[in-house]
């Protein structure tokens, strides 16, 4: 079965929704000739035919409530804060009393 990737989904999101467990992540990665950490793009099509459902209660829940997890974080979507103790310099913006 072919699955179309939604925006902000990673391979783990797809695998969890389709099989109910992340245990199938390597199977689906090999089916699609990708690495488990590859960045997916919305609209990309992945094959899941070789992966079996491992936890039907999870897949049923996602389908019944129309849930498409999207946990992928890219540098474009990340907000990087340039502050805090890791970015301060003693005597410049880090004051010792």
Beta strands, then each sheet from edge to edge (+ up, - down):
strand 1: 2-4
strand 2: 45-47
sheet 1: 1+ 2-
end
